[in-house]
Amino acid sequence: MKKNFLLTLAFLAFVASSKCFAVDPAFLVKEWERAKAFTLEYLEAMPADKYGYKPTPEIRSFEQQLLHLADANFGFTAGITGTASPVERGGAEKSAGKSKEVTVKMVSDSYDFVINALKGMTAAQMAETVSLFGMDMTREVAFGKAFEHQTHHRGQTTPYIRLAGATPPNEKLF
């Protein structure tokens, strides 16, 4: 009896310390809502007449960076959830040059697509394996990669804003 109790206790300690359970999707919803608010601050900080600004000719413009971010939010989420994206692949970036308002809406909609998908997930679904870009990973890991991607591209635009003579938003960790 004592041996079974100790084995059960050891097993529970192992499970509690391991990454067996996926993160609560509600936590990720809050993180994506924070990321959306931060990204919208970046979009607001850049003057409308500078959305086409490129520090060098061979890289994306400010607007293209943010629309690429939106395309990835749509694409990652569609791939992770198995649902259709409301925007065709590369469709957000194809809307470049229309207006600041179109860009802000497209980026905002992409975050809403991610957030709504997460709101419909359970922790058990987050632990399920999906194939994304030819690699198998849990949905939790895939959403983490999507989060890293949007953070990367938003961060790339900080110098664009400064070079355009504006001030980027302060860091928003919480």
C-alpha positions in Angstrom: 0.0 0.0 0.0 2.8 2.4 1.0 4.7 1.5 -2.2 1.7 2.3 -4.4 1.1 5.6 -2.6 4.8 6.6 -3.1 4.6 5.6 -6.8 1.5 7.6 -7.3 2.9 10.5 -5.5 6.1 10.4 -7.6 4.0 10.1 -10.8 1.9 13.1 -9.8 5.1 15.1 -9.1 6.5 14.2 -12.5 3.3 15.2 -14.3 3.1 18.5 -12.3 6.6 19.4 -13.2 6.5 18.4 -16.9 4.9 20.1 -19.9 2.2 17.5 -20.2 -0.7 20.0 -20.0 -1.2 22.8 -22.5 -1.6 26.4 -21.5 -5.1 27.7 -20.8 -6.2 29.4 -24.0 -7.7 32.2 -21.8 -4.1 33.2 -21.0 -3.2 33.3 -24.7 -6.3 35.4 -25.4 -5.0 38.1 -23.0 -1.5 38.0 -24.5 -2.9 38.4 -28.1 -5.2 41.2 -26.9 -2.2 42.9 -25.4 -0.2 42.4 -28.7 -3.1 43.7 -30.7 -3.3 46.9 -28.6 0.5 47.4 -28.9 0.5 46.9 -32.6 -2.4 49.3 -33.1 -0.3 51.9 -31.1 2.5 51.3 -33.7 0.1 51.8 -36.6 -1.1 55.0 -35.0 2.4 56.3 -34.3 3.3 56.3 -38.0 2.0 59.3 -39.9 -0.4 58.3 -42.7 1.8 59.8 -45.4 4.8 57.6 -44.2 3.1 54.2 -44.5 5.0 53.6 -47.8 8.3 54.5 -46.2 11.2 52.1 -46.7 14.6 52.7 -45.0 16.2 51.0 -48.1 14.7 50.1 -51.4 15.1 46.3 -51.1 13.0 45.9 -47.9 9.3 46.0 -47.1 7.7 49.4 -46.4 6.3 50.1 -43.0 2.8 49.2 -44.3 4.0 46.0 -46.0 5.7 44.8 -42.8 2.4 45.2 -40.9 0.3 43.7 -43.6 2.8 40.8 -43.8 2.2 40.4 -40.0 -1.5 40.3 -40.7 -1.2 37.7 -43.5 0.8 35.5 -41.1 -1.8 35.9 -38.3 -4.5 34.8 -40.7 -2.3 32.0 -42.2 -1.0 30.6 -39.0 -4.4 30.5 -37.3 -6.1 28.9 -40.3 -3.4 26.2 -40.3 -3.5 25.7 -36.6 -7.3 25.4 -36.4 -8.1 23.9 -39.8 -10.5 26.7 -40.5 -10.5 28.8 -43.7 -8.8 32.2 -43.5 -11.0 35.2 -44.3 -8.1 36.5 -46.4 -6.4 34.6 -49.3 -2.8 33.8 -48.8 -0.8 37.1 -49.2 -4.1 39.0 -49.5 -3.4 41.5 -46.8 -0.1 42.6 -48.2 -1.7 43.0 -51.6 -3.9 45.7 -50.1 -0.7 47.9 -49.6 -1.0 51.5 -50.8 -4.7 51.9 -50.2 -4.7 53.9 -47.0 -3.7 53.9 -43.3 -7.3 53.1 -42.5 -7.3 50.0 -44.7 -4.0 48.8 -43.2 -5.2 49.4 -39.6 -8.4 47.5 -40.3 -6.7 44.5 -41.9 -4.2 44.2 -39.1 -6.9 44.6 -36.4 -9.0 42.0 -38.2 -6.1 39.6 -38.2 -5.7 39.8 -34.5 -9.4 39.3 -34.0 -9.2 36.2 -36.1 -6.5 34.8 -33.8 -8.2 35.9 -30.6 -11.6 34.4 -31.7 -9.9 31.1 -32.6 -8.3 30.9 -29.2 -11.6 31.7 -27.4 -13.0 28.6 -29.1 -10.2 26.3 -27.9 -9.8 24.1 -24.9 -6.6 23.2 -23.1 -7.0 19.7 -24.5 -7.2 21.0 -28.0 -4.1 23.1 -27.4 -2.2 19.9 -26.6 -3.2 18.3 -29.9 -0.7 17.9 -32.6 -1.1 19.7 -35.9 1.1 19.9 -39.0 2.3 23.4 -39.8 4.8 24.2 -42.5 5.5 20.5 -42.8 6.4 20.1 -39.1 4.4 18.4 -36.4 3.8 20.4 -33.2 1.1 21.1 -30.7 -1.3 23.9 -31.2 0.2 25.6 -28.2 3.6 25.6 -29.8 2.2 26.7 -33.2 0.4 29.7 -31.6 3.7 30.5 -29.8 5.4 30.6 -33.2 2.7 32.9 -34.5 3.1 35.1 -31.5 6.9 35.2 -32.1 6.4 36.1 -35.7 4.1 39.1 -35.1 6.4 40.3 -32.3 9.3 40.1 -34.7 7.7 42.1 -37.5 6.2 44.7 -35.2 9.6 45.2 -33.6 11.2 45.6 -37.1 9.1 48.7 -37.6 10.5 50.6 -34.6 13.3 52.2 -36.7 10.9 53.0 -39.5 8.9 55.1 -37.1 11.9 56.9 -35.8 13.4 57.5 -39.3 10.0 59.0 -40.3 10.4 61.5 -37.5 7.8 60.0 -35.2 8.1 58.3 -31.8 7.3 54.6 -31.4 5.2 53.5 -28.4 6.8 52.6 -25.2 7.3 48.9 -24.4 4.1 47.1 -23.3 5.1 44.0 -21.4 1.9 43.8 -19.2 
